[in-house]
Amino acid sequence: MYRIILEKPAEKFFRKLDKKEQERIGKKILELENNPELGKPLTANLSGLRSLRIGKYRIIYKIDKKIVTIFILDMGHRKDIYD
């Protein structure tokens, strides 16, 4: 089981969401504990990262298999997150 760490930008965005969205995204984040490769691998300048789709939102994260940890680097609306 992987440990999950929310980085500041992801945490800041998460706190701004309403309770219903927080619950929905929170459940998906917890799924990563047992299935870290749930999201799709990213390419180009985001190579090495993965993106998890949750409706209109995306979570950008990195898996560190050596320390069995997932770092959630950022999350946001699909039109803004990759900028």
GIDADA-V490392 format. One record per backbone hydrogen bond with DSSP energy under -0.5 kcal/mol. CO is the residue of the C=O (numbers start at 1). NH is the residue of the N-H. If there is no record, write none. Layout:
co->CO nh->NH
co->CO nh->NH
This chain:
co->3 nh->70
co->5 nh->7
co->5 nh->72
co->7 nh->11
co->8 nh->12
co->9 nh->13
co->10 nh->14
co->11 nh->15
co->12 nh->16
co->13 nh->16
co->13 nh->17
co->14 nh->17
co->18 nh->22
co->19 nh->23
co->20 nh->24
co->21 nh->25
co->22 nh->26
co->23 nh->27
co->24 nh->28
co->25 nh->29
co->26 nh->30
co->27 nh->31
co->28 nh->32
co->29 nh->32
co->29 nh->33
co->30 nh->33
co->30 nh->34
co->31 nh->34
co->31 nh->35
co->33 nh->2
co->35 nh->38
co->40 nh->51
co->42 nh->48
co->43 nh->46
co->44 nh->47
co->46 nh->49
co->49 nh->42
co->50 nh->61
co->51 nh->40
co->51 nh->53
co->52 nh->59
co->54 nh->57
co->56 nh->78
co->57 nh->54
co->58 nh->76
co->59 nh->52
co->59 nh->61
co->60 nh->73
co->60 nh->74
co->61 nh->50
co->62 nh->71
co->63 nh->65
co->64 nh->69
co->68 nh->3
co->69 nh->64
co->70 nh->5
co->70 nh->72
co->71 nh->62
co->71 nh->73
co->72 nh->7
co->73 nh->10
co->74 nh->60
co->76 nh->58
co->77 nh->80
co->77 nh->81
co->80 nh->83
